[in-house]
Amino acid sequence: MRSIFADRDRTKQAMSKARRCGWAKDLGLRVLSYITNAVICHLPSYTLRHAWYRLVLRMEIGSGSSILRGLYVYCHGISRQRNPGITIGRNTVINRNCCLDGRRGVTIGDNVSISPHVFILTEQHDIDDPAFATEGAPVVIGNRAFVGTRAIILPGVTIGEGAVVATGAVVTRDVPPYSVVAGVPARPIRKRRSGLDYQLHFRHFLE
């Protein structure tokens, strides 16, 4: 009998410890999210914002890239093997008031132009699941792609090199290289000229 009660006590202690750890982790993530999305993202300094994204969130940001003010970042914590986070290539511009969802991983190539108010999502709720569980997949955007204002890119989408997503489009499936897509849901409307070699340079004072 003593053994049974002892095992029960150990089980209760383990469950209590797990709850405390879960509560502490949740609190830590909420504090991290608040500092990132309510304070850091509004600082009028590329240097300070990029330092926080690189050193605290462990985002990979290539040389010459610019993340403007107002970026909202979803994350499960500091990037690591289980949490791939966000990778941005060289000379890429993330314009004002965008949303990057790093929970399942976002990879953005070189010389990519992301217009204001773009949402890139990697996680969502399964509306048919009895528990309303989350599901998701990483998003990949190729070199020299262009995403127009207020476009939404949903989980699991790959946007090919040089592709264009028109303003207000909702992208639910992969976009082939150098294709131009528009509409809800986004559909191809024409091809873009290939052989692009431009490099983006955008870093305004107090942005």
C-alpha positions as CSV (number, residue, x, y, z in Angstrom):
1,M,0.0,0.0,0.0
2,R,2.8,2.4,0.9
3,S,4.3,1.7,-2.6
4,I,1.0,2.6,-4.3
5,F,0.6,5.9,-2.3
6,A,4.3,6.7,-3.0
7,D,3.9,6.1,-6.7
8,R,0.7,8.3,-6.7
9,D,2.5,11.1,-4.9
10,R,5.4,11.0,-7.4
11,T,2.9,11.1,-10.3
12,K,1.2,14.1,-8.8
13,Q,4.5,15.9,-8.2
14,A,5.6,15.2,-11.8
15,M,2.3,16.5,-13.2
16,S,2.5,19.6,-11.0
17,K,6.1,20.2,-12.2
18,A,5.0,19.8,-15.8
19,R,2.2,22.3,-15.3
20,R,4.6,24.8,-13.8
21,C,7.1,24.4,-16.6
22,G,4.3,24.8,-19.2
23,W,3.1,27.9,-17.5
24,A,6.6,29.4,-17.3
25,K,7.2,28.6,-21.0
26,D,3.9,30.2,-22.0
27,L,4.7,33.3,-20.0
28,G,8.1,33.5,-21.5
29,L,6.7,33.3,-25.0
30,R,4.1,36.0,-24.3
31,V,6.8,38.3,-22.9
32,L,9.0,37.6,-25.9
33,S,6.1,38.2,-28.3
34,Y,5.1,41.5,-26.6
35,I,8.6,42.9,-26.6
36,T,9.2,41.9,-30.2
37,N,5.8,43.0,-31.7
38,A,4.9,46.0,-29.5
39,V,8.3,47.6,-28.8
40,I,11.2,46.4,-31.0
41,C,9.3,46.5,-34.3
42,H,8.5,50.2,-33.9
43,L,12.1,51.4,-33.1
44,P,13.2,53.8,-35.8
45,S,16.6,52.0,-36.2
46,Y,17.4,49.2,-38.6
47,T,20.5,48.4,-36.5
48,L,18.5,47.8,-33.2
49,R,15.7,45.9,-34.9
50,H,17.9,43.7,-36.9
51,A,20.1,43.0,-33.8
52,W,17.1,41.8,-31.8
53,Y,15.8,39.7,-34.7
54,R,19.2,38.1,-35.2
55,L,20.4,37.7,-31.6
56,V,17.2,37.1,-29.7
57,L,14.9,35.4,-32.3
58,R,17.8,33.9,-34.1
59,M,16.4,35.0,-37.5
60,E,18.9,34.7,-40.4
61,I,19.0,38.0,-42.2
62,G,21.4,38.3,-45.2
63,S,23.6,41.3,-45.9
64,G,21.9,44.3,-47.4
65,S,18.4,43.2,-46.4
66,S,15.9,45.6,-44.8
67,I,13.1,44.9,-42.4
68,L,11.0,48.0,-42.0
69,R,8.9,49.0,-39.0
70,G,5.8,47.3,-37.9
71,L,6.8,43.7,-38.6
72,Y,4.7,41.2,-36.6
73,V,6.4,37.9,-35.9
74,Y,4.8,34.6,-34.9
75,C,7.1,32.2,-33.3
76,H,7.3,29.3,-30.8
77,G,10.3,30.8,-29.2
78,I,14.0,31.1,-30.2
79,S,14.8,29.3,-33.5
80,R,16.3,25.9,-33.1
81,Q,16.1,22.5,-34.8
82,R,12.5,21.9,-33.7
83,N,11.5,25.5,-34.5
84,P,13.0,26.4,-37.9
85,G,12.1,30.1,-37.7
86,I,12.7,32.7,-40.4
87,T,15.5,32.9,-42.9
88,I,15.9,36.0,-45.2
89,G,18.4,36.2,-48.0
90,R,20.5,39.1,-49.2
91,N,19.2,42.5,-50.4
92,T,15.6,41.6,-49.6
93,V,13.1,44.2,-48.5
94,I,10.3,43.4,-46.0
95,N,8.1,46.5,-46.1
96,R,6.0,48.1,-43.3
97,N,3.4,46.3,-41.2
98,C,4.0,42.8,-42.6
99,C,3.5,39.5,-40.7
100,L,6.0,36.6,-40.8
101,D,4.9,33.4,-39.3
102,G,8.0,31.4,-38.3
103,R,6.3,28.7,-36.4
104,R,6.7,26.1,-39.2
105,G,9.5,28.0,-41.0
106,V,9.7,30.8,-43.6
107,T,12.6,30.9,-46.1
108,I,12.8,34.1,-48.3
109,G,15.5,34.3,-51.0
110,D,17.7,37.1,-52.3
111,N,16.4,40.4,-53.8
112,V,12.8,39.7,-52.8
113,S,10.4,42.6,-52.5
114,I,7.6,42.1,-49.9
115,S,5.2,45.1,-50.1
116,P,3.4,46.6,-47.0
117,H,0.7,44.6,-45.1
118,V,1.6,41.2,-46.5
119,F,0.8,38.1,-44.4
120,I,3.0,35.0,-44.8
121,L,1.4,32.2,-42.7
122,T,2.8,28.8,-41.9
123,E,0.2,27.6,-39.3
124,Q,-3.6,27.5,-39.2
125,H,-6.4,25.6,-37.5
126,D,-7.9,22.5,-39.0
127,I,-11.6,23.5,-39.2
128,D,-12.7,19.9,-39.5
129,D,-10.7,18.6,-36.5
130,P,-12.9,17.9,-33.4
131,A,-10.3,19.6,-31.2
132,F,-9.8,22.5,-33.7
133,A,-6.1,21.5,-33.7
134,T,-3.4,23.4,-35.6
135,E,-1.7,22.3,-38.7
136,G,0.9,23.8,-41.0
137,A,3.9,23.7,-43.3
138,P,6.8,25.9,-44.3
139,V,6.7,28.7,-46.9
140,V,9.5,29.2,-49.4
141,I,9.9,32.3,-51.6
142,G,12.5,32.3,-54.4
143,N,15.0,34.9,-55.4
144,R,13.6,38.1,-57.0
145,A,10.0,37.3,-56.3
146,F,7.7,40.2,-55.7
147,V,4.7,40.1,-53.4
148,G,2.1,42.9,-53.7
149,T,0.4,44.9,-50.9
150,R,-2.0,43.0,-48.7
151,A,-1.4,39.7,-50.3
152,I,-1.7,36.6,-48.1
153,I,0.4,33.5,-48.5
154,L,-1.0,30.4,-46.8
155,P,0.9,27.5,-45.2
156,G,2.9,25.1,-47.4
157,V,3.2,27.4,-50.4
158,T,6.4,27.7,-52.5
159,I,6.7,30.8,-54.7
160,G,9.2,30.3,-57.5
161,E,12.1,32.5,-58.5
162,G,11.0,35.8,-60.1
163,A,7.3,35.1,-59.5
164,V,4.9,37.9,-58.8
165,V,1.9,37.9,-56.4
166,A,-0.5,40.7,-57.2
167,T,-2.0,43.1,-54.7
168,G,-4.6,41.5,-52.5
169,A,-4.1,37.9,-53.8
170,V,-4.6,34.9,-51.5
171,V,-2.0,32.2,-52.5
172,T,-3.2,28.7,-51.7
173,R,-0.9,26.7,-53.9
174,D,2.6,26.8,-55.4
175,V,3.5,29.5,-57.9
176,P,5.8,28.5,-60.7
177,P,8.9,30.6,-61.4
178,Y,8.3,33.8,-63.3
179,S,4.5,33.4,-63.1
180,V,2.2,36.3,-62.2
181,V,-0.7,35.3,-60.1
182,A,-3.7,37.4,-58.9
183,G,-7.1,37.0,-57.3
184,V,-8.8,35.0,-54.5
185,P,-7.7,32.3,-54.7
186,A,-4.6,33.3,-56.7
187,R,-4.5,32.1,-60.3
188,P,-1.9,32.6,-63.1
189,I,-2.6,35.6,-65.4
190,R,0.7,35.9,-67.4
191,K,4.4,35.2,-67.4
192,R,7.1,37.6,-66.3
193,R,10.3,38.1,-68.3
194,S,13.1,35.8,-67.1
195,G,16.8,36.6,-66.9
196,L,16.3,39.2,-64.1
197,D,19.6,40.5,-62.5
198,Y,18.6,43.5,-60.4
199,Q,19.7,44.0,-56.8
200,L,17.5,45.8,-54.3
201,H,18.9,48.5,-52.1
202,F,16.4,50.1,-49.7
203,R,17.3,51.6,-46.4
204,H,15.8,55.0,-45.6
205,F,16.7,57.1,-42.6
206,L,14.4,56.6,-39.6
207,E,12.6,53.6,-41.3
